[in-house]
Amino acid sequence: MRLVRIALANANSTVGACRSNVDRAIALARAAAADGATLVALPEQLVGGYPPEDLVQWRAFVDAQRVELARFAKETASLGCASALGLVVARGANLYNVAALVHGGRVWGLVPKEKLPLYNVFYEARTIARGAPGLQDTVDGVSFGDLVFELDFGVVALEVCEDGWSPDGPMRRRSYAGAEVVVNLSASPFRLGIAETRREMIATRAADCQATVAYVNAVGANDGLVFDGGGFVAQNGRVLLSSARFREGVEAVTVDLDRTQRLRTENTTWRNDQEAFAALAPQVTRVSVGVPTRGRNALVFPAPPNKNFFLPQGARPSSPRDAFCEELLDALALGVGDYFEKTGAFKTIGVALSGGRDSLLVLVIARRWIDRRWADRPEVERRAKARELLRAFFLPSRFSSPETRAAAEQVARDLDVPLAVVAIDEAFERELAAVEKMLQPGEAVTAVARQNVQARVRAERMWTWANSAHGLFLQTSNMSEKAVGYVTIGGDGEGALSVIANVPKTVVNYVLDWLYETTKWEGIRLTLLKPASAELADDQEDERDLMPFPVLDACFALFAGEKMSGDEVAHALKVVFPEHAAAKLDAWAARFVRLFTASIYKWAQAPISIHVGNLDLERERALQLPVVQRGEWQGPEKT
């Protein structure tokens, strides 16, 4: 047996906090060493934080990362385990996203990322240069390029995030060059359902390359990106370790590398492919790490937990519904909490409750962050922390119903959140009177303007509260309403952080139903009793103003996600919703396309939002559409 212990260290780094990030990395490496680790994997761009975006154009920021990498090497020199961690380095005029191998007080090599994503939320190729097969150089005396590392326990390759997502990435080349362990350092943002995709991908790569693959992911949130942590160790296709998500920490597994070598010997297809590839491929440089790792005699053979080599291992999986709701809420809570703590600008968190679904969910998410952040504290302390940090406000007008007020008051009691009720009617009337003085003869305040004034008065009060209480003002609009402009600029479109702007209304309802079933909070029941309404006019209902939310969300998925034309959307709707008249579906599809296109100017100036899916509404980072456009490309009648 050739036993090695591989540790995955999920670190929560902050962009620009190079010293603090490395302090965290040192602490995690020490914890891994105390657990007997031979090799420690830390995330992509840990030293400088991810995503740094254009901050990398400041050379002082890049230089600081090399200084902190050297400090990490010095502080971990005596641990006896090798470590892999990520940073940005300069090589001439180019910047590279690299994985560094550190051991025995020295940096042994820097391996640049080759596959630079330029899709969805990623813009790395804008500032970062690509590594290349066969690249061999030195940077400040350290080997740089297409490397594998010979350690006393075996041959190790490093790669960075996207490199592992390509079946033709460097993993195959380096495995054929002799690497038995491939360590992938990632900062892969959360997306619903991504955990199973990653697991399958890592297991597949490990099988394809007949290697032991260790994948570690960053955890925490920076701006609107949430990193859910976790990771896997898969040996030749079999997953040996799935580490916990949404928390910083270390988990490890002991692996017998003789098994990887044996399976390579047995697999004639892999051997034949390796021989053919090696004859044609660029040369991978071997770096001999001349410092031995800690003794491994104390490591124990990795026996299956249930003492059976044939039966499934681990606990029964949760239901798909439970998993969906739990991970969505955990991701959003982490996004809110890290934004609150890492910016350093806030002392409290405020939510304007309407008595409706969206604001209720946002407050639940903020409260969930407190329960996760102080999970080690007794419940009574977490309740006190909620009263200390969270604030709820109900700002009714004459159109607010007694039912929504009762729901808001009950929600605040359920979640231990102080609630202030402050009516806006006087301010509403004053604003209408002031606007009337601005109008010319023949002009009058419109019905829409009367509605929007209420939303803007509320937003102004929330901002004034935020200024006075050092408050993080959370915006509560959902993706469905944002997509069709059913929000008010300067009103309910306001806030410092948009929590559910990338959560469709049908998902909001789905999660609230699940929350009520699992918590029995009376405030949720009261909220769900009343049809969704902005309550800005008499007898107003959102679906009556727009269309049924399932139809609206389908339109969004088909038009914005699948990039269908309006006519194609209408055709698909007739298959999905045969219970509705065809003419009605045609009208809804046309209305959606018209509203969506006309509303881009609104969501282009919305607050920063938390990303939780592949289809997000944020023009700066996700769906980049021109504000000024016409629909003539869809046909003359669409102009």
Summary of the structure (lengths in Angstrom):
residues: 639
radius of gyration: 27.3
end to end distance: 71.3
largest distance: 91.5
contacts: 2252
relative contact order: 0.08
helix: 44%
strand: 20%
